[in-house]
Amino acid sequence: MINLEQMALILKALPDPAFILSRSGKYLALFGGRDARYYHDGSGLVGCYIADLIKPDKARWFLDQIALALDSGQLLIAEYELSNRDVKDLPDDGPQQPIWFEGRVQALDFQVSGEDVVLWVASNISARHELELQLKALSDTDQLTGLFNRRKLEYELASHYELSARYAVLNSILMFDLDNLKIINDNLGHQVGDELIQVVAAVCRSELRQNDIACRFGGDEFVIVLPNTGPEQALQFACRLHQLLQTALSRFVAAGSVASVSIGVASMVPEDGSFSGTLQRADRALYQAKKLGKNQVIEALTGGR
Ligand SMILES: Nc1nc2c(ncn2[C@@H]2O[C@H](COP(=O)(O)OP(=O)(O)OP(=O)(O)O)[C@@H](O)[C@H]2O)c(=O)[nH]1
């Protein structure tokens, strides 16, 4: 059987670090953490307090997790980011980038110096976290243009509509559709049509402010969300974008037709009931722009006018 001495060697050899921490945040012991690819040597932490080593906000968070694990008696799992710059007294060798950890925290059935204690096992999950971020970005992105896709748009619209309803924030949207893309595709080929769509995306990107959100809504339909923007400003933006797109698309000509865009503009109002109501009004304005001969901007009507 394994004796105590061997047990100590086994604990020392654990790849992931396992801390024993008191309720007040004292590092009482550290076992393992031998995988130098993922962890700094934390042995210098033993005897210190979290609050003395880690920046106040993060220290508070760690102490809260310890309290939660102790009070619930359940295994607590939490993800967090920590860099060696967040922790005093860690050596500079070891990973330089901030590390994402999964902490598994379990109350222990004994006390040390009259204090409750937990076992805190920290596993480096940076690679998984990075992959999750990449997958999230991919699932929000339209492949051809790199703009956001409809899924992300609906998420953003829902949260902006809620802000608009709750705090009377002015938010506006532009919905636009390319004119004559079918003629371009049929005469110059689908690849040229793709290029045209990419030019539209590039012009949009160049005109957006940091918080604006541009999405490819469908095949040749786009939506731009303009947070904190009222009807007048939105209309001005739409006219400027229309002008810029007209210039950028003027080289896409086939069978006597030039590519252009028709734009509907709508601002969120309580009568819309939800973001879908605003989208519908923008869509009706866009339809009107098409009906009036394409290549123009039309402002949506609100319920009252
Ligand atoms: N090249 C290319 N074409 C696309 C893509 N997605 C949709 N389309 C084309 O876009 C066209 C959309 O149809 P319409 O809106 O009726 O075509 P349109 O010529 O723009 O018609 P108007 O809006 O009335 O001017 C169809 O011909 C689709 O095949 C794409 O990713 N690449």
The ligand as a Tripos MOL2 file, in Angstrom:
@<TRIPOS>MOLECULE
LIG
   32    34     1     0     0
SMALL
NO_CHARGES

@<TRIPOS>ATOM
      1 N1        -23.3580   36.6620  -55.9450 N.pl3     1 LIG1
      2 C1        -24.2070   36.4630  -54.9610 C.ar      1 LIG1
      3 N2        -25.5120   36.6440  -55.1920 N.ar      1 LIG1
      4 C2        -26.3800   36.4560  -54.1810 C.ar      1 LIG1
      5 C3        -25.9520   36.0670  -52.9030 C.ar      1 LIG1
      6 N3        -27.0170   35.9600  -52.0970 N.ar      1 LIG1
      7 C4        -28.0930   36.2640  -52.8450 C.ar      1 LIG1
      8 N4        -27.7150   36.5760  -54.1140 N.ar      1 LIG1
      9 C5        -28.5670   36.9500  -55.2460 C.3       1 LIG1
     10 O1        -29.2290   38.1360  -54.9440 O.3       1 LIG1
     11 C6        -30.4240   38.1860  -55.7300 C.3       1 LIG1
     12 C7        -31.5050   38.6650  -54.8180 C.3       1 LIG1
     13 O2        -32.7170   38.7050  -55.5140 O.3       1 LIG1
     14 P1        -33.4170   40.0600  -55.8990 P.3       1 LIG1
     15 O3        -33.4050   40.9810  -54.7090 O.co2     1 LIG1
     16 O4        -34.7310   39.7230  -56.5000 O.co2     1 LIG1
     17 O5        -32.4420   40.5820  -57.0080 O.3       1 LIG1
     18 P2        -32.1510   42.0600  -57.4290 P.3       1 LIG1
     19 O6        -31.6400   41.9980  -58.8080 O.co2     1 LIG1
     20 O7        -31.2510   42.6870  -56.4460 O.co2     1 LIG1
     21 O8        -33.6020   42.6940  -57.4060 O.3       1 LIG1
     22 P3        -34.0170   44.1370  -56.9040 P.3       1 LIG1
     23 O9        -33.8400   44.1290  -55.4500 O.co2     1 LIG1
     24 O10       -35.4610   44.2630  -57.3150 O.co2     1 LIG1
     25 O11       -33.1500   45.1140  -57.6050 O.co2     1 LIG1
     26 C8        -30.6610   36.7740  -56.2650 C.3       1 LIG1
     27 O12       -30.3700   36.7270  -57.6210 O.3       1 LIG1
     28 C9        -29.6520   35.9390  -55.4830 C.3       1 LIG1
     29 O13       -29.1530   34.8400  -56.2280 O.3       1 LIG1
     30 C10       -24.5410   35.8580  -52.6970 C.ar      1 LIG1
     31 O14       -24.0660   35.5110  -51.6070 O.2       1 LIG1
     32 N5        -23.7250   36.0710  -53.7500 N.ar      1 LIG1
@<TRIPOS>BOND
     1     1     2 1
     2     2     3 ar
     3     2    32 ar
     4     3     4 ar
     5     4     5 ar
     6     4     8 ar
     7     5     6 ar
     8     5    30 ar
     9     6     7 ar
    10     7     8 ar
    11     8     9 1
    12     9    10 1
    13     9    28 1
    14    10    11 1
    15    11    12 1
    16    11    26 1
    17    12    13 1
    18    13    14 1
    19    14    15 2
    20    14    16 1
    21    14    17 1
    22    17    18 1
    23    18    19 2
    24    18    20 1
    25    18    21 1
    26    21    22 1
    27    22    23 2
    28    22    24 1
    29    22    25 1
    30    26    27 1
    31    26    28 1
    32    28    29 1
    33    30    31 2
    34    30    32 ar
@<TRIPOS>SUBSTRUCTURE
     1 LIG1         1 GROUP 0 **** ****
